[in-house]
Amino acid sequence: MQHARAEALSKGFNINAPAIRRPGSGRPGGPGGQPLEDDYARNVIGGPGSSTRQAGISAARASRPSP
């Protein structure tokens, strides 16, 4: 993923991403126990004005199986 990210940024792309957590998971979400938003800021988003925001999903939606 880092190679694709670096290539996109070198071509001038801007990468934004929501950090989505499951309700009640009790985990910070990111590798090594760091907050998911911090991991996204370091390793996912990039480019001028890029951003990440924490997003949540409702408990009802989280419990539905994927299609």
Predicted model as a PDB file, atoms N, CA, C, CB and O in Angstrom, pLDDT in the B-factor column:
MODEL        1                                                                  
ATOM      1  N   MET A   1       0.822  -1.179   0.000  1.00 77.00           N  
ATOM      2  CA  MET A   1       0.000   0.000   0.000  1.00 77.00           C  
ATOM      3  C   MET A   1       0.875   1.256   0.000  1.00 77.00           C  
ATOM      4  CB  MET A   1      -0.940  -0.009   1.202  1.00 77.00           C  
ATOM      5  O   MET A   1       0.516   2.252  -0.627  1.00 77.00           O  
ATOM      6  N   GLN A   2       1.992   1.223   0.680  1.00 86.00           N  
ATOM      7  CA  GLN A   2       2.850   2.405   0.747  1.00 86.00           C  
ATOM      8  C   GLN A   2       3.376   2.795  -0.634  1.00 86.00           C  
ATOM      9  CB  GLN A   2       4.020   2.155   1.698  1.00 86.00           C  
ATOM     10  O   GLN A   2       3.524   3.981  -0.927  1.00 86.00           O  
ATOM     11  N   HIS A   3       3.659   1.803  -1.484  1.00 93.00           N  
ATOM     12  CA  HIS A   3       4.146   2.104  -2.831  1.00 93.00           C  
ATOM     13  C   HIS A   3       3.054   2.813  -3.628  1.00 93.00           C  
ATOM     14  CB  HIS A   3       4.597   0.809  -3.557  1.00 93.00           C  
ATOM     15  O   HIS A   3       3.325   3.819  -4.283  1.00 93.00           O  
ATOM     16  N   ALA A   4       1.835   2.306  -3.583  1.00 93.00           N  
ATOM     17  CA  ALA A   4       0.717   2.919  -4.317  1.00 93.00           C  
ATOM     18  C   ALA A   4       0.438   4.324  -3.788  1.00 93.00           C  
ATOM     19  CB  ALA A   4      -0.558   2.045  -4.204  1.00 93.00           C  
ATOM     20  O   ALA A   4       0.155   5.238  -4.563  1.00 93.00           O  
ATOM     21  N   ARG A   5       0.520   4.495  -2.471  1.00 91.00           N  
ATOM     22  CA  ARG A   5       0.303   5.818  -1.862  1.00 91.00           C  
ATOM     23  C   ARG A   5       1.368   6.800  -2.357  1.00 91.00           C  
ATOM     24  CB  ARG A   5       0.335   5.724  -0.303  1.00 91.00           C  
ATOM     25  O   ARG A   5       1.049   7.913  -2.774  1.00 91.00           O  
ATOM     26  N   ALA A   6       2.627   6.378  -2.308  1.00 93.00           N  
ATOM     27  CA  ALA A   6       3.732   7.242  -2.740  1.00 93.00           C  
ATOM     28  C   ALA A   6       3.599   7.606  -4.219  1.00 93.00           C  
ATOM     29  CB  ALA A   6       5.084   6.550  -2.487  1.00 93.00           C  
ATOM     30  O   ALA A   6       3.856   8.747  -4.604  1.00 93.00           O  
ATOM     31  N   GLU A   7       3.199   6.639  -5.046  1.00 95.00           N  
ATOM     32  CA  GLU A   7       3.037   6.912  -6.467  1.00 95.00           C  
ATOM     33  C   GLU A   7       1.902   7.912  -6.706  1.00 95.00           C  
ATOM     34  CB  GLU A   7       2.770   5.610  -7.231  1.00 95.00           C  
ATOM     35  O   GLU A   7       2.045   8.832  -7.511  1.00 95.00           O  
ATOM     36  N   ALA A   8       0.780   7.732  -6.010  1.00 93.00           N  
ATOM     37  CA  ALA A   8      -0.351   8.656  -6.158  1.00 93.00           C  
ATOM     38  C   ALA A   8       0.042  10.065  -5.728  1.00 93.00           C  
ATOM     39  CB  ALA A   8      -1.560   8.170  -5.334  1.00 93.00           C  
ATOM     40  O   ALA A   8      -0.286  11.038  -6.407  1.00 93.00           O  
ATOM     41  N   LEU A   9       0.742  10.176  -4.606  1.00 93.00           N  
ATOM     42  CA  LEU A   9       1.162  11.496  -4.124  1.00 93.00           C  
ATOM     43  C   LEU A   9       2.157  12.147  -5.085  1.00 93.00           C  
ATOM     44  CB  LEU A   9       1.785  11.379  -2.724  1.00 93.00           C  
ATOM     45  O   LEU A   9       2.123  13.362  -5.283  1.00 93.00           O  
ATOM     46  N   SER A  10       3.041  11.346  -5.682  1.00 95.00           N  
ATOM     47  CA  SER A  10       4.019  11.909  -6.628  1.00 95.00           C  
ATOM     48  C   SER A  10       3.353  12.438  -7.889  1.00 95.00           C  
ATOM     49  CB  SER A  10       5.057  10.858  -7.005  1.00 95.00           C  
ATOM     50  O   SER A  10       3.916  13.282  -8.586  1.00 95.00           O  
ATOM     51  N   LYS A  11       2.155  11.943  -8.182  1.00 95.00           N  
ATOM     52  CA  LYS A  11       1.399  12.409  -9.352  1.00 95.00           C  
ATOM     53  C   LYS A  11       0.436  13.535  -9.007  1.00 95.00           C  
ATOM     54  CB  LYS A  11       0.628  11.257  -9.968  1.00 95.00           C  
ATOM     55  O   LYS A  11      -0.338  13.984  -9.853  1.00 95.00           O  
ATOM     56  N   GLY A  12       0.489  13.991  -7.751  1.00 94.00           N  
ATOM     57  CA  GLY A  12      -0.325  15.132  -7.356  1.00 94.00           C  
ATOM     58  C   GLY A  12      -1.699  14.811  -6.808  1.00 94.00           C  
ATOM     59  O   GLY A  12      -2.512  15.714  -6.611  1.00 94.00           O  
ATOM     60  N   PHE A  13      -1.973  13.537  -6.556  1.00 94.00           N  
ATOM     61  CA  PHE A  13      -3.263  13.177  -5.981  1.00 94.00           C  
ATOM     62  C   PHE A  13      -3.333  13.595  -4.520  1.00 94.00           C  
ATOM     63  CB  PHE A  13      -3.512  11.671  -6.115  1.00 94.00           C  
ATOM     64  O   PHE A  13      -2.312  13.667  -3.836  1.00 94.00           O  
ATOM     65  N   ASN A  14      -4.524  13.864  -4.057  1.00 94.00           N  
ATOM     66  CA  ASN A  14      -4.796  14.178  -2.662  1.00 94.00           C  
ATOM     67  C   ASN A  14      -5.588  13.005  -2.095  1.00 94.00           C  
ATOM     68  CB  ASN A  14      -5.580  15.546  -2.508  1.00 94.00           C  
ATOM     69  O   ASN A  14      -6.600  12.610  -2.673  1.00 94.00           O  
ATOM     70  N   ILE A  15      -5.146  12.446  -0.979  1.00 93.00           N  
ATOM     71  CA  ILE A  15      -5.806  11.277  -0.397  1.00 93.00           C  
ATOM     72  C   ILE A  15      -6.417  11.656   0.944  1.00 93.00           C  
ATOM     73  CB  ILE A  15      -4.808  10.100  -0.229  1.00 93.00           C  
ATOM     74  O   ILE A  15      -5.707  12.062   1.864  1.00 93.00           O  
ATOM     75  N   ASN A  16      -7.730  11.523   1.052  1.00 92.00           N  
ATOM     76  CA  ASN A  16      -8.466  11.723   2.300  1.00 92.00           C  
ATOM     77  C   ASN A  16      -9.093  10.391   2.682  1.00 92.00           C  
ATOM     78  CB  ASN A  16      -9.558  12.849   2.159  1.00 92.00           C  
ATOM     79  O   ASN A  16      -9.356   9.559   1.814  1.00 92.00           O  
ATOM     80  N   ALA A  17      -9.336  10.180   3.974  1.00 88.00           N  
ATOM     81  CA  ALA A  17      -9.926   8.910   4.390  1.00 88.00           C  
ATOM     82  C   ALA A  17     -10.630   9.051   5.729  1.00 88.00           C  
ATOM     83  CB  ALA A  17      -8.856   7.824   4.472  1.00 88.00           C  
ATOM     84  O   ALA A  17     -10.091   9.668   6.648  1.00 88.00           O  
ATOM     85  N   PRO A  18     -11.831   8.486   5.853  1.00 85.00           N  
ATOM     86  CA  PRO A  18     -12.483   8.448   7.162  1.00 85.00           C  
ATOM     87  C   PRO A  18     -11.952   7.264   7.966  1.00 85.00           C  
ATOM     88  CB  PRO A  18     -14.028   8.357   7.010  1.00 85.00           C  
ATOM     89  O   PRO A  18     -11.756   6.176   7.423  1.00 85.00           O  
ATOM     90  N   ALA A  19     -11.727   7.476   9.232  1.00 80.00           N  
ATOM     91  CA  ALA A  19     -11.316   6.392  10.134  1.00 80.00           C  
ATOM     92  C   ALA A  19     -12.587   5.860  10.783  1.00 80.00           C  
ATOM     93  CB  ALA A  19     -10.265   6.889  11.227  1.00 80.00           C  
ATOM     94  O   ALA A  19     -13.159   6.519  11.652  1.00 80.00           O  
ATOM     95  N   ILE A  20     -13.032   4.683  10.376  1.00 79.00           N  
ATOM     96  CA  ILE A  20     -14.317   4.139  10.834  1.00 79.00           C  
ATOM     97  C   ILE A  20     -14.090   3.093  11.915  1.00 79.00           C  
ATOM     98  CB  ILE A  20     -15.105   3.525   9.654  1.00 79.00           C  
ATOM     99  O   ILE A  20     -13.341   2.133  11.734  1.00 79.00           O  
ATOM    100  N   ARG A  21     -14.751   3.304  13.035  1.00 71.00           N  
ATOM    101  CA  ARG A  21     -14.660   2.360  14.149  1.00 71.00           C  
ATOM    102  C   ARG A  21     -16.002   1.685  14.376  1.00 71.00           C  
ATOM    103  CB  ARG A  21     -14.196   3.071  15.434  1.00 71.00           C  
ATOM    104  O   ARG A  21     -17.058   2.287  14.180  1.00 71.00           O  
ATOM    105  N   ARG A  22     -15.945   0.432  14.788  1.00 67.00           N  
ATOM    106  CA  ARG A  22     -17.158  -0.284  15.180  1.00 67.00           C  
ATOM    107  C   ARG A  22     -17.517   0.107  16.598  1.00 67.00           C  
ATOM    108  CB  ARG A  22     -16.972  -1.822  15.062  1.00 67.00           C  
ATOM    109  O   ARG A  22     -16.638   0.174  17.457  1.00 67.00           O  
ATOM    110  N   PRO A  23     -18.786   0.366  16.864  1.00 67.00           N  
ATOM    111  CA  PRO A  23     -19.184   0.720  18.221  1.00 67.00           C  
ATOM    112  C   PRO A  23     -18.966  -0.449  19.172  1.00 67.00           C  
ATOM    113  CB  PRO A  23     -20.648   1.159  18.252  1.00 67.00           C  
ATOM    114  O   PRO A  23     -19.225  -1.603  18.831  1.00 67.00           O  
ATOM    115  N   GLY A  24     -18.486  -0.130  20.368  1.00 65.00           N  
ATOM    116  CA  GLY A  24     -18.302  -1.145  21.398  1.00 65.00           C  
ATOM    117  C   GLY A  24     -17.124  -2.070  21.189  1.00 65.00           C  
ATOM    118  O   GLY A  24     -17.002  -3.076  21.887  1.00 65.00           O  
ATOM    119  N   SER A  25     -16.243  -1.751  20.234  1.00 62.00           N  
ATOM    120  CA  SER A  25     -15.113  -2.654  19.994  1.00 62.00           C  
ATOM    121  C   SER A  25     -14.103  -2.589  21.135  1.00 62.00           C  
ATOM    122  CB  SER A  25     -14.426  -2.310  18.667  1.00 62.00           C  
ATOM    123  O   SER A  25     -13.383  -3.554  21.392  1.00 62.00           O  
ATOM    124  N   GLY A  26     -14.053  -1.440  21.821  1.00 60.00           N  
ATOM    125  CA  GLY A  26     -13.140  -1.304  22.951  1.00 60.00           C  
ATOM    126  C   GLY A  26     -11.680  -1.218  22.555  1.00 60.00           C  
ATOM    127  O   GLY A  26     -10.809  -1.249  23.424  1.00 60.00           O  
ATOM    128  N   ARG A  27     -11.389  -1.111  21.271  1.00 60.00           N  
ATOM    129  CA  ARG A  27     -10.002  -1.027  20.803  1.00 60.00           C  
ATOM    130  C   ARG A  27      -9.754   0.324  20.162  1.00 60.00           C  
ATOM    131  CB  ARG A  27      -9.686  -2.159  19.803  1.00 60.00           C  
ATOM    132  O   ARG A  27     -10.664   0.902  19.568  1.00 60.00           O  
ATOM    133  N   PRO A  28      -8.522   0.843  20.275  1.00 63.00           N  
ATOM    134  CA  PRO A  28      -8.213   2.114  19.629  1.00 63.00           C  
ATOM    135  C   PRO A  28      -8.256   2.016  18.114  1.00 63.00           C  
ATOM    136  CB  PRO A  28      -6.855   2.601  20.068  1.00 63.00           C  
ATOM    137  O   PRO A  28      -8.477   3.022  17.441  1.00 63.00           O  
ATOM    138  N   GLY A  29      -8.053   0.832  17.566  1.00 70.00           N  
ATOM    139  CA  GLY A  29      -8.206   0.632  16.137  1.00 70.00           C  
ATOM    140  C   GLY A  29      -6.950   0.592  15.308  1.00 70.00           C  
ATOM    141  O   GLY A  29      -6.905  -0.134  14.315  1.00 70.00           O  
ATOM    142  N   GLY A  30      -5.926   1.339  15.670  1.00 76.00           N  
ATOM    143  CA  GLY A  30      -4.717   1.388  14.863  1.00 76.00           C  
ATOM    144  C   GLY A  30      -3.686   0.355  15.283  1.00 76.00           C  
ATOM    145  O   GLY A  30      -3.795  -0.225  16.364  1.00 76.00           O  
ATOM    146  N   PRO A  31      -2.682   0.116  14.438  1.00 79.00           N  
ATOM    147  CA  PRO A  31      -1.610  -0.814  14.775  1.00 79.00           C  
ATOM    148  C   PRO A  31      -0.878  -0.381  16.047  1.00 79.00           C  
ATOM    149  CB  PRO A  31      -0.624  -0.925  13.610  1.00 79.00           C  
ATOM    150  O   PRO A  31      -0.671   0.810  16.279  1.00 79.00           O  
ATOM    151  N   GLY A  32      -0.497  -1.339  16.848  1.00 80.00           N  
ATOM    152  CA  GLY A  32       0.248  -1.053  18.063  1.00 80.00           C  
ATOM    153  C   GLY A  32      -0.557  -0.317  19.119  1.00 80.00           C  
ATOM    154  O   GLY A  32       0.016   0.251  20.049  1.00 80.00           O  
ATOM    155  N   GLY A  33      -1.876  -0.319  18.990  1.00 78.00           N  
ATOM    156  CA  GLY A  33      -2.718   0.334  19.980  1.00 78.00           C  
ATOM    157  C   GLY A  33      -2.847   1.833  19.826  1.00 78.00           C  
ATOM    158  O   GLY A  33      -3.459   2.486  20.671  1.00 78.00           O  
ATOM    159  N   GLN A  34      -2.284   2.397  18.764  1.00 80.00           N  
ATOM    160  CA  GLN A  34      -2.409   3.838  18.559  1.00 80.00           C  
ATOM    161  C   GLN A  34      -3.804   4.158  18.033  1.00 80.00           C  
ATOM    162  CB  GLN A  34      -1.321   4.356  17.579  1.00 80.00           C  
ATOM    163  O   GLN A  34      -4.449   3.292  17.443  1.00 80.00           O  
ATOM    164  N   PRO A  35      -4.278   5.376  18.233  1.00 80.00           N  
ATOM    165  CA  PRO A  35      -5.576   5.750  17.690  1.00 80.00           C  
ATOM    166  C   PRO A  35      -5.584   5.603  16.165  1.00 80.00           C  
ATOM    167  CB  PRO A  35      -5.930   7.192  18.093  1.00 80.00           C  
ATOM    168  O   PRO A  35      -4.603   5.929  15.496  1.00 80.00           O  
ATOM    169  N   LEU A  36      -6.691   5.113  15.633  1.00 81.00           N  
ATOM    170  CA  LEU A  36      -6.813   4.883  14.201  1.00 81.00           C  
ATOM    171  C   LEU A  36      -6.567   6.156  13.402  1.00 81.00           C  
ATOM    172  CB  LEU A  36      -8.185   4.327  13.878  1.00 81.00           C  
ATOM    173  O   LEU A  36      -5.959   6.110  12.332  1.00 81.00           O  
ATOM    174  N   GLU A  37      -7.038   7.301  13.917  1.00 82.00           N  
ATOM    175  CA  GLU A  37      -6.842   8.565  13.209  1.00 82.00           C  
ATOM    176  C   GLU A  37      -5.362   8.896  13.072  1.00 82.00           C  
ATOM    177  CB  GLU A  37      -7.567   9.699  13.935  1.00 82.00           C  
ATOM    178  O   GLU A  37      -4.943   9.429  12.044  1.00 82.00           O  
ATOM    179  N   ASP A  38      -4.562   8.586  14.098  1.00 85.00           N  
ATOM    180  CA  ASP A  38      -3.118   8.847  14.034  1.00 85.00           C  
ATOM    181  C   ASP A  38      -2.442   7.975  12.980  1.00 85.00           C  
ATOM    182  CB  ASP A  38      -2.472   8.604  15.403  1.00 85.00           C  
ATOM    183  O   ASP A  38      -1.577   8.446  12.241  1.00 85.00           O  
ATOM    184  N   ASP A  39      -2.839   6.695  12.913  1.00 86.00           N  
ATOM    185  CA  ASP A  39      -2.281   5.803  11.900  1.00 86.00           C  
ATOM    186  C   ASP A  39      -2.630   6.303  10.512  1.00 86.00           C  
ATOM    187  CB  ASP A  39      -2.792   4.368  12.094  1.00 86.00           C  
ATOM    188  O   ASP A  39      -1.774   6.312   9.627  1.00 86.00           O  
ATOM    189  N   TYR A  40      -3.875   6.721  10.302  1.00 86.00           N  
ATOM    190  CA  TYR A  40      -4.277   7.246   9.001  1.00 86.00           C  
ATOM    191  C   TYR A  40      -3.476   8.500   8.652  1.00 86.00           C  
ATOM    192  CB  TYR A  40      -5.783   7.555   8.989  1.00 86.00           C  
ATOM    193  O   TYR A  40      -3.048   8.664   7.509  1.00 86.00           O  
ATOM    194  N   ALA A  41      -3.274   9.378   9.623  1.00 86.00           N  
ATOM    195  CA  ALA A  41      -2.526  10.614   9.371  1.00 86.00           C  
ATOM    196  C   ALA A  41      -1.093  10.315   8.943  1.00 86.00           C  
ATOM    197  CB  ALA A  41      -2.523  11.502  10.621  1.00 86.00           C  
ATOM    198  O   ALA A  41      -0.537  11.023   8.104  1.00 86.00           O  
ATOM    199  N   ARG A  42      -0.493   9.277   9.509  1.00 87.00           N  
ATOM    200  CA  ARG A  42       0.896   8.931   9.184  1.00 87.00           C  
ATOM    201  C   ARG A  42       1.030   8.091   7.917  1.00 87.00           C  
ATOM    202  CB  ARG A  42       1.515   8.189  10.338  1.00 87.00           C  
ATOM    203  O   ARG A  42       1.991   8.251   7.164  1.00 87.00           O  
ATOM    204  N   ASN A  43       0.059   7.185   7.676  1.00 88.00           N  
ATOM    205  CA  ASN A  43       0.264   6.150   6.665  1.00 88.00           C  
ATOM    206  C   ASN A  43      -0.759   6.069   5.540  1.00 88.00           C  
ATOM    207  CB  ASN A  43       0.303   4.870   7.325  1.00 88.00           C  
ATOM    208  O   ASN A  43      -0.554   5.320   4.585  1.00 88.00           O  
ATOM    209  N   VAL A  44      -1.844   6.811   5.626  1.00 89.00           N  
ATOM    210  CA  VAL A  44      -2.885   6.678   4.606  1.00 89.00           C  
ATOM    211  C   VAL A  44      -3.091   7.975   3.839  1.00 89.00           C  
ATOM    212  CB  VAL A  44      -4.196   6.245   5.243  1.00 89.00           C  
ATOM    213  O   VAL A  44      -2.894   8.012   2.625  1.00 89.00           O  
ATOM    214  N   ILE A  45      -3.482   9.037   4.531  1.00 91.00           N  
ATOM    215  CA  ILE A  45      -3.791  10.287   3.844  1.00 91.00           C  
ATOM    216  C   ILE A  45      -2.513  10.961   3.363  1.00 91.00           C  
ATOM    217  CB  ILE A  45      -4.576  11.231   4.766  1.00 91.00           C  
ATOM    218  O   ILE A  45      -1.417  10.619   3.807  1.00 91.00           O  
ATOM    219  N   GLY A  46      -2.660  11.913   2.459  1.00 93.00           N  
ATOM    220  CA  GLY A  46      -1.496  12.646   1.996  1.00 93.00           C  
ATOM    221  C   GLY A  46      -1.879  13.677   0.958  1.00 93.00           C  
ATOM    222  O   GLY A  46      -2.957  13.613   0.368  1.00 93.00           O  
ATOM    223  N   GLY A  47      -0.996  14.618   0.741  1.00 92.00           N  
ATOM    224  CA  GLY A  47      -1.219  15.681  -0.229  1.00 92.00           C  
ATOM    225  C   GLY A  47      -1.678  16.950   0.451  1.00 92.00           C  
ATOM    226  O   GLY A  47      -2.048  16.932   1.625  1.00 92.00           O  
ATOM    227  N   PRO A  48      -1.656  18.063  -0.286  1.00 89.00           N  
ATOM    228  CA  PRO A  48      -2.044  19.353   0.293  1.00 89.00           C  
ATOM    229  C   PRO A  48      -3.496  19.346   0.773  1.00 89.00           C  
ATOM    230  CB  PRO A  48      -1.843  20.472  -0.731  1.00 89.00           C  
ATOM    231  O   PRO A  48      -4.406  18.977   0.031  1.00 89.00           O  
ATOM    232  N   GLY A  49      -3.692  19.751   2.003  1.00 87.00           N  
ATOM    233  CA  GLY A  49      -5.038  19.844   2.557  1.00 87.00           C  
ATOM    234  C   GLY A  49      -5.696  18.520   2.870  1.00 87.00           C  
ATOM    235  O   GLY A  49      -6.902  18.478   3.112  1.00 87.00           O  
ATOM    236  N   SER A  50      -4.933  17.430   2.872  1.00 90.00           N  
ATOM    237  CA  SER A  50      -5.530  16.125   3.146  1.00 90.00           C  
ATOM    238  C   SER A  50      -6.018  16.057   4.591  1.00 90.00           C  
ATOM    239  CB  SER A  50      -4.518  14.997   2.868  1.00 90.00           C  
ATOM    240  O   SER A  50      -5.523  16.768   5.465  1.00 90.00           O  
ATOM    241  N   SER A  51      -7.001  15.185   4.821  1.00 85.00           N  
ATOM    242  CA  SER A  51      -7.552  15.100   6.167  1.00 85.00           C  
ATOM    243  C   SER A  51      -8.134  13.725   6.444  1.00 85.00           C  
ATOM    244  CB  SER A  51      -8.615  16.163   6.369  1.00 85.00           C  
ATOM    245  O   SER A  51      -8.420  12.947   5.533  1.00 85.00           O  
ATOM    246  N   THR A  52      -8.297  13.454   7.716  1.00 81.00           N  
ATOM    247  CA  THR A  52      -9.005  12.258   8.159  1.00 81.00           C  
ATOM    248  C   THR A  52      -9.920  12.671   9.291  1.00 81.00           C  
ATOM    249  CB  THR A  52      -8.015  11.123   8.607  1.00 81.00           C  
ATOM    250  O   THR A  52      -9.609  13.584  10.057  1.00 81.00           O  
ATOM    251  N   ARG A  53     -11.021  12.012   9.389  1.00 78.00           N  
ATOM    252  CA  ARG A  53     -11.965  12.258  10.475  1.00 78.00           C  
ATOM    253  C   ARG A  53     -12.430  10.933  11.018  1.00 78.00           C  
ATOM    254  CB  ARG A  53     -13.168  13.111  10.002  1.00 78.00           C  
ATOM    255  O   ARG A  53     -12.528   9.943  10.293  1.00 78.00           O  
ATOM    256  N   GLN A  54     -12.713  10.927  12.294  1.00 75.00           N  
ATOM    257  CA  GLN A  54     -13.260   9.720  12.889  1.00 75.00           C  
ATOM    258  C   GLN A  54     -14.724   9.626  12.510  1.00 75.00           C  
ATOM    259  CB  GLN A  54     -13.080   9.713  14.433  1.00 75.00           C  
ATOM    260  O   GLN A  54     -15.479  10.586  12.666  1.00 75.00           O  
ATOM    261  N   ALA A  55     -15.113   8.494  12.022  1.00 74.00           N  
ATOM    262  CA  ALA A  55     -16.507   8.237  11.687  1.00 74.00           C  
ATOM    263  C   ALA A  55     -16.942   7.003  12.454  1.00 74.00           C  
ATOM    264  CB  ALA A  55     -16.709   8.051  10.144  1.00 74.00           C  
ATOM    265  O   ALA A  55     -16.134   6.123  12.750  1.00 74.00           O  
ATOM    266  N   GLY A  56     -18.201   6.948  12.765  1.00 66.00           N  
ATOM    267  CA  GLY A  56     -18.734   5.785  13.461  1.00 66.00           C  
ATOM    268  C   GLY A  56     -19.860   5.179  12.662  1.00 66.00           C  
ATOM    269  O   GLY A  56     -20.432   5.817  11.778  1.00 66.00           O  
ATOM    270  N   ILE A  57     -20.169   3.954  12.978  1.00 59.00           N  
ATOM    271  CA  ILE A  57     -21.327   3.315  12.379  1.00 59.00           C  
ATOM    272  C   ILE A  57     -22.239   2.885  13.497  1.00 59.00           C  
ATOM    273  CB  ILE A  57     -20.925   2.111  11.483  1.00 59.00           C  
ATOM    274  O   ILE A  57     -21.782   2.583  14.600  1.00 59.00           O  
ATOM    275  N   SER A  58     -23.509   2.854  13.225  1.00 51.00           N  
ATOM    276  CA  SER A  58     -24.463   2.498  14.268  1.00 51.00           C  
ATOM    277  C   SER A  58     -24.318   1.028  14.637  1.00 51.00           C  
ATOM    278  CB  SER A  58     -25.902   2.798  13.814  1.00 51.00           C  
ATOM    279  O   SER A  58     -23.846   0.222  13.834  1.00 51.00           O  
ATOM    280  N   ALA A  59     -24.719   0.689  15.835  1.00 45.00           N  
ATOM    281  CA  ALA A  59     -24.636  -0.692  16.301  1.00 45.00           C  
ATOM    282  C   ALA A  59     -25.472  -1.609  15.414  1.00 45.00           C  
ATOM    283  CB  ALA A  59     -25.099  -0.798  17.763  1.00 45.00           C  
ATOM    284  O   ALA A  59     -25.075  -2.745  15.155  1.00 45.00           O  
ATOM    285  N   ALA A  60     -26.622  -1.132  14.946  1.00 43.00           N  
ATOM    286  CA  ALA A  60     -27.469  -1.952  14.071  1.00 43.00           C  
ATOM    287  C   ALA A  60     -26.764  -2.265  12.759  1.00 43.00           C  
ATOM    288  CB  ALA A  60     -28.798  -1.242  13.792  1.00 43.00           C  
ATOM    289  O   ALA A  60     -26.808  -3.401  12.288  1.00 43.00           O  
ATOM    290  N   ARG A  61     -26.123  -1.282  12.173  1.00 45.00           N  
ATOM    291  CA  ARG A  61     -25.417  -1.500  10.913  1.00 45.00           C  
ATOM    292  C   ARG A  61     -24.202  -2.386  11.115  1.00 45.00           C  
ATOM    293  CB  ARG A  61     -24.997  -0.171  10.298  1.00 45.00           C  
ATOM    294  O   ARG A  61     -23.890  -3.207  10.253  1.00 45.00           O  
ATOM    295  N   ALA A  62     -23.510  -2.237  12.236  1.00 43.00           N  
ATOM    296  CA  ALA A  62     -22.310  -3.021  12.511  1.00 43.00           C  
ATOM    297  C   ALA A  62     -22.632  -4.492  12.658  1.00 43.00           C  
ATOM    298  CB  ALA A  62     -21.625  -2.517  13.764  1.00 43.00           C  
ATOM    299  O   ALA A  62     -21.778  -5.333  12.379  1.00 43.00           O  
ATOM    300  N   SER A  63     -23.836  -4.829  13.086  1.00 42.00           N  
ATOM    301  CA  SER A  63     -24.176  -6.222  13.335  1.00 42.00           C  
ATOM    302  C   SER A  63     -24.717  -6.935  12.091  1.00 42.00           C  
ATOM    303  CB  SER A  63     -25.190  -6.304  14.446  1.00 42.00           C  
ATOM    304  O   SER A  63     -24.881  -8.155  12.110  1.00 42.00           O  
ATOM    305  N   ARG A  64     -24.994  -6.201  11.018  1.00 46.00           N  
ATOM    306  CA  ARG A  64     -25.502  -6.818   9.793  1.00 46.00           C  
ATOM    307  C   ARG A  64     -24.382  -7.510   9.038  1.00 46.00           C  
ATOM    308  CB  ARG A  64     -26.174  -5.773   8.899  1.00 46.00           C  
ATOM    309  O   ARG A  64     -23.275  -6.978   8.953  1.00 46.00           O  
ATOM    310  N   PRO A  65     -24.650  -8.682   8.491  1.00 49.00           N  
ATOM    311  CA  PRO A  65     -23.608  -9.344   7.689  1.00 49.00           C  
ATOM    312  C   PRO A  65     -23.368  -8.597   6.394  1.00 49.00           C  
ATOM    313  CB  PRO A  65     -23.995 -10.797   7.387  1.00 49.00           C  
ATOM    314  O   PRO A  65     -24.260  -7.922   5.879  1.00 49.00           O  
ATOM    315  N   SER A  66     -22.175  -8.718   5.878  1.00 49.00           N  
ATOM    316  CA  SER A  66     -21.829  -8.099   4.600  1.00 49.00           C  
ATOM    317  C   SER A  66     -22.545  -8.831   3.475  1.00 49.00           C  
ATOM    318  CB  SER A  66     -20.295  -8.111   4.372  1.00 49.00           C  
ATOM    319  O   SER A  66     -22.780 -10.035   3.572  1.00 49.00           O  
ATOM    320  N   PRO A  67     -22.897  -8.107   2.394  1.00 49.00           N  
ATOM    321  CA  PRO A  67     -23.572  -8.769   1.248  1.00 49.00           C  
ATOM    322  C   PRO A  67     -22.652  -9.710   0.527  1.00 49.00           C  
ATOM    323  CB  PRO A  67     -24.103  -7.738   0.261  1.00 49.00           C  
ATOM    324  O   PRO A  67     -23.056 -10.341  -0.450  1.00 49.00           O  
TER     325      PRO A  67                                                      
ENDMDL                                                                          
END                                                                             
